[in-house]
Amino acid sequence: MVKTLTYYWHPMCSGCEEAKPLFKELAEIKGWKFKEINIENCETKTCDSLEYVPTVFLGRKKLSIDEMEDLLED
């Protein structure tokens, strides 16, 4: 089964804009689906519970900041 990398971001977050292409490219390299969600337009329990952006889920697993950094370093 193909994993999905879901990228939650906000338009006012400059770090989100910088990191988005990196995660998109990573997903392409790994053969994963890439889905981005602007939390400003999102009304789900997941969006309501986010503590920071960008937030990345790999499948159903929410990655910590350290896990996001490790994923980009591989």
N, C-alpha and C positions, 0 to 999 in steps of 0.2 A: 504494500500500500504506500502511495506517495504521501510524504509529509507535507504539511502546509505551514509556512512561516507567516504568522499574522503580525502585522506591524501597526500598532496604535500610536497615533501622533496628533499634534495640535498645530495649526497654522502659525501660531505666535511663538512656537518653540524652535529657535534657530538650531539647536542640537538635533532636533528631529529631522530637519531639512538636510543637515549634513550627513546623518547616519542612514537615512532612507535609501540612497543609492547603494550603499555598502551592503545592507541587508538584502536588497533586491538582487544584486549581483551574486551574493552568496547563495541565495535560493536557486538562481539559475545554474550556478556551478554544481550544486549538490543535486539538481534535478527535482527540487521541491517546488510546490506551488507558492506563489507570493500573493498575499492579500493585505492591502493597507486600509486602515480604518481611521478616518478623521473623527476624533472623539467629540468634536463640536457638533457633528451631525449624527451622533450615535446615542440611542436611548435604550441600551441593554443593561442588564445587571453587571456584565463584565465592564462596560465603559464606566458605569457609575462607581465601581469598586476600585478603579485604577488609582494608585497613589502617586504615580509619576509617569511622564512621557519622555522619551519613547518607551513603550512597553512592548516586549516581544513574546509571543507564544510560539512554541514549536509543537505542533499538534495541539494537545490540550494542556501542555505544561507551560506555565508562566515562568520565564527565565528571570533570574535575578540579574542585577547589574553586572556582577562578576561573570555570570554565565554568558551574558551578551558579549562582554569583552572577550572572553575565551573563545566564543564561537567565531568572532571576527578575526582573532589571531591565528586560528588554525589554517 
